[in-house]
Amino acid sequence: MFQTAEIIDFIFCNIIFMKNREFNLPPVPAVLLAIISVQCGAAIAKTLFPAIGAAGTASIRIGVSALILLLAYRPNLKAITPAQWKIVIPYGLSLGAMNLIFYFAIERIPIGLAVTLEFMGPLLVAIIGSKRLIDYCWVLLAAMGIVLIAPWTNDRLDILGVVFALLAGALWAAYIVLGGKISKIMNGGQAVSTGMLFAAILILPFGFLENGLANLTPKLFGMGIALALLSSAIPFTLEMKALGQLPPRTFSILMSLEPAAASICGFIFLQENLSFYEILAVLCVVIASAGSTLTAKK
């Protein structure tokens, strides 16, 4: 059972970890560890759903993550300019909505499939506006993956879960575009911590409306803290370190492994077995994502 003092110590240990970026971990293992961390966090999240619901779980994750980031970076809200507010607020809201909708998705379908469908968002952002034939080929390959996942003959797959995952992908695309804009006019740590504050403001009411937070116990809250660290704080720190040492193309190729990692974590921790066609779908999206990165113009 987690005690209050232990929880506070755990949070402050993570703040110190985030501030100290001098840990000796090569960039490629850092990215891979970040991917594993995120997907293990998703597995933990799904185990919390029966007790506190998807919205309650998202509320704990984003709420604790916001607290950690605010304490770590201490953004000066008074110094933020109107131009920065116009981007950082929708950036945070898209971040919060993306996480909430994604949790609604994995509440209904396996994690591996949800991440695969969600990955359509960043894939389309990467190749949008392109007129090259090779880029259309990658879109076609990813579309084949979606066709393989679609429950044409398999009624065990929840259609609403598929819709939620695709919607989360659209929000992920918006988050990427807004993140690119805010990074040009605002410090990264300040932007993420401020954005996470608005993400928490958006999500917390859903947690109370679902009444899941009323069932919160010290043990569940402790698991929520672990979820926040695994899904947000730790991978954010690892990715920031890797981004400073890796070319963007290499980083993107590594991130293309997300759907496969999600499928493996779902199988190991939740016994979520994918069918042959669903595994093919995951591979199609992974190859399309990696291929679009390899052939992209600089």
C-alpha positions in Angstrom: 0.0 0.0 0.0 1.4 3.4 -1.0 1.6 5.9 1.8 1.3 9.7 1.3 5.0 10.3 2.2 6.1 7.6 -0.2 4.1 9.1 -3.0 5.5 12.5 -2.4 9.1 11.1 -2.3 8.4 9.2 -5.5 7.2 12.3 -7.3 10.2 14.4 -6.2 12.7 11.6 -7.1 11.2 11.7 -10.6 11.5 15.5 -10.7 15.2 15.2 -9.9 15.6 12.5 -12.5 14.0 14.8 -15.1 16.2 17.8 -14.2 19.3 15.7 -14.4 19.8 15.0 -18.0 23.4 13.8 -17.6 22.6 10.1 -17.2 24.8 8.0 -19.6 22.3 6.2 -21.9 23.0 6.1 -25.6 20.3 7.7 -27.8 19.0 4.6 -29.6 18.5 2.6 -26.3 16.9 5.8 -24.8 14.3 5.9 -27.6 13.6 2.1 -27.4 13.3 2.4 -23.6 10.9 5.3 -24.0 8.7 3.2 -26.4 8.7 0.3 -24.0 7.9 2.6 -21.1 4.9 4.2 -22.9 3.4 0.8 -23.9 3.9 -0.7 -20.4 2.1 2.4 -19.1 -0.8 1.7 -21.5 -1.0 -1.9 -20.1 -1.1 -0.6 -16.5 -3.8 1.9 -17.6 -6.0 -0.9 -19.0 -5.8 -2.8 -15.7 -7.2 0.3 -13.9 -10.2 0.6 -16.2 -12.5 -1.9 -14.2 -11.9 0.1 -11.0 -11.9 3.7 -12.0 -12.8 3.8 -15.7 -11.0 5.1 -18.8 -11.7 8.8 -17.9 -10.6 8.3 -14.3 -7.4 6.7 -15.4 -6.7 9.4 -17.9 -7.4 12.0 -15.2 -4.8 10.5 -12.9 -2.2 10.1 -15.6 -2.5 13.6 -17.0 -3.1 15.2 -13.5 0.0 13.6 -12.0 2.1 14.2 -15.1 1.1 17.9 -15.1 2.1 18.2 -11.4 5.5 16.6 -12.1 6.2 18.8 -15.1 5.0 22.0 -13.4 7.3 21.3 -10.4 10.2 20.3 -12.7 10.0 23.3 -15.1 8.1 25.9 -13.1 6.8 27.8 -16.1 6.3 31.6 -15.6 2.7 31.9 -16.8 2.8 35.7 -16.5 5.7 35.9 -19.0 3.8 34.0 -21.7 2.9 36.3 -24.6 -0.5 36.4 -26.3 1.0 34.8 -29.4 2.3 31.9 -27.3 -1.0 31.5 -25.5 -2.8 31.2 -28.9 -0.8 28.0 -29.6 0.1 26.5 -26.3 -3.6 26.3 -25.2 -4.8 24.3 -28.2 -1.6 22.3 -28.0 -2.4 21.3 -24.4 -6.1 20.6 -25.2 -5.2 18.4 -28.2 -2.7 16.5 -25.9 -5.4 16.0 -23.3 -8.1 15.0 -25.7 -5.7 12.6 -27.5 -5.0 10.7 -24.3 -8.6 10.6 -23.2 -9.9 9.3 -26.6 -7.1 6.8 -26.8 -8.0 5.4 -23.4 -11.6 5.1 -24.6 -10.2 3.1 -27.6 -8.0 0.6 -25.6 -11.0 0.1 -23.3 -12.7 -1.6 -26.2 -10.0 -3.0 -28.5 -6.5 -4.5 -28.0 -3.7 -2.0 -27.4 -1.7 -3.1 -30.4 -4.6 -2.4 -32.8 -5.4 0.9 -31.1 -1.8 2.2 -31.5 -1.7 0.9 -35.1 -4.9 2.8 -36.0 -3.7 5.9 -34.0 -0.4 5.9 -35.9 -2.3 6.9 -39.1 -2.3 10.5 -37.7 1.5 11.1 -37.6 1.9 9.0 -40.8 -0.4 11.4 -42.8 1.3 14.4 -41.3 4.6 13.1 -42.5 3.6 12.8 -46.1 0.7 15.3 -46.5 1.2 17.6 -49.4 3.6 15.3 -51.2 3.1 14.6 -54.9 5.6 11.8 -55.1 4.5 8.3 -56.2 6.5 6.6 -53.4 4.6 8.5 -50.7 1.2 7.4 -52.2 2.6 3.8 -52.0 3.2 4.2 -48.3 -0.3 5.6 -47.8 -1.7 2.6 -49.8 0.2 0.2 -47.6 -1.0 1.8 -44.4 -4.6 1.7 -45.8 -4.2 -2.0 -46.5 -3.4 -2.3 -42.8 -6.6 -0.5 -41.9 -8.6 -2.8 -44.2 -7.1 -5.8 -42.5 -8.1 -4.5 -39.1 -11.6 -3.5 -40.1 -14.2 -6.0 -38.8 -15.5 -7.1 -42.2 -15.9 -10.7 -41.0 -14.7 -10.5 -37.4 -17.5 -9.3 -35.1 -15.4 -9.5 -32.0 -13.7 -6.1 -32.8 -15.5 -3.2 -31.4 -16.3 -0.7 -34.1 -16.6 2.2 -31.7 -13.1 1.4 -30.3 -11.8 1.6 -33.9 -13.4 5.0 -34.4 -11.9 6.2 -31.1 -8.5 5.1 -32.1 -8.7 6.9 -35.5 -10.0 10.0 -33.7 -7.0 9.8 -31.3 -4.8 9.6 -34.4 -6.4 12.8 -35.8 -5.7 14.5 -32.5 -2.1 13.2 -32.5 -1.7 14.8 -35.9 -3.0 18.1 -34.5 -0.7 17.8 -31.5 2.3 17.3 -33.8 1.5 20.3 -35.9 0.9 22.5 -32.9 3.9 21.2 -31.1 6.1 22.1 -34.1 4.7 25.7 -34.0 5.1 26.2 -30.3 8.6 24.8 -30.3 9.6 27.7 -32.5 8.4 30.4 -30.1 8.6 28.9 -26.7 11.1 26.8 -24.6 10.4 23.1 -24.8 10.0 22.4 -21.1 7.9 25.5 -20.5 5.7 24.6 -23.4 5.1 21.0 -22.4 4.5 21.8 -18.7 2.0 24.7 -19.6 0.3 22.5 -22.2 0.0 19.6 -19.8 -1.7 22.0 -17.3 -4.5 22.7 -19.9 -4.7 19.0 -20.7 -5.4 18.3 -17.1 -8.0 21.1 -16.9 -9.8 19.4 -19.9 -9.7 15.8 -18.7 -10.3 16.1 -14.9 -14.0 16.9 -15.3 -14.5 13.7 -17.3 -12.9 11.8 -14.4 -15.3 13.2 -11.9 -18.3 12.8 -14.2 -17.6 9.2 -14.8 -17.4 8.9 -11.0 -14.3 6.7 -11.3 -12.2 9.0 -9.0 -14.7 8.2 -6.2 -13.4 4.7 -6.2 -9.8 5.8 -5.9 -7.7 4.0 -3.1 -4.1 4.6 -2.1 -3.1 1.5 -4.0 -4.9 2.6 -7.2 -3.4 6.1 -6.8 0.0 4.6 -6.5 -0.6 2.7 -9.7 -1.7 6.0 -11.3 1.6 7.6 -10.3 3.5 4.7 -11.9 1.3 5.2 -15.0 2.1 8.9 -15.2 5.8 8.2 -14.9 5.8 5.4 -17.4 3.5 7.1 -20.0 4.6 10.7 -19.7 7.4 11.8 -17.5 10.1 9.1 -18.1 9.6 8.8 -21.9 9.5 12.5 -22.3 12.9 12.8 -20.6 14.4 10.0 -22.6 13.1 11.3 -25.9 14.4 14.8 -25.2 17.8 13.4 -24.6 17.7 11.2 -27.7 16.4 14.1 -29.9 19.5 16.1 -29.0 21.8 13.4 -30.4 19.9 11.6 -33.2 19.0 12.9 -36.6 15.2 13.4 -36.8 14.9 10.8 -39.5 16.5 8.1 -37.3 14.3 9.1 -34.4 11.2 8.8 -36.5 12.2 5.4 -37.8 12.6 4.2 -34.3 9.3 5.6 -33.3 7.7 3.6 -36.1 8.2 0.6 -33.9 5.4 1.8 -31.5 2.6 -0.4 -33.0 4.7 -3.5 -32.8 5.8 -2.7 -29.3 2.2 -2.1 -28.2 1.2 -5.5 -29.6 4.0 -7.2 -27.8 3.2 -5.5 -24.5 -0.5 -6.2 -24.9 0.3 -9.9 -25.4 2.7 -10.2 -22.5 0.9 -8.1 -19.9 -2.8 -8.5 -20.9 -2.8 -11.7 -22.9 -4.3 -9.8 -25.9 -3.8 -12.2 -28.8 -4.0 -10.8 -32.3 -5.2 -12.7 -35.3 -3.0 -13.4 -38.3 -4.6 -10.6 -40.3 -4.3 -8.2 -37.4 -0.6 -8.9 -37.1 -0.3 -8.3 -40.8 -2.1 -5.0 -40.3 0.4 -3.9 -37.6 3.4 -4.9 -39.9 1.8 -2.9 -42.8 1.6 0.3 -40.7 5.1 -0.2 -39.2 6.6 -0.7 -42.7 4.7 2.3 -44.1 5.7 4.6 -41.3 9.4 3.6 -41.5 9.4 3.6 -45.3 7.9 7.1 -45.4 10.6 8.3 -43.1 13.4 6.7 -45.1 12.2 8.2 -48.4 11.1 11.6 -47.1 12.8 14.7 -48.3 15.0 16.4 -45.8 
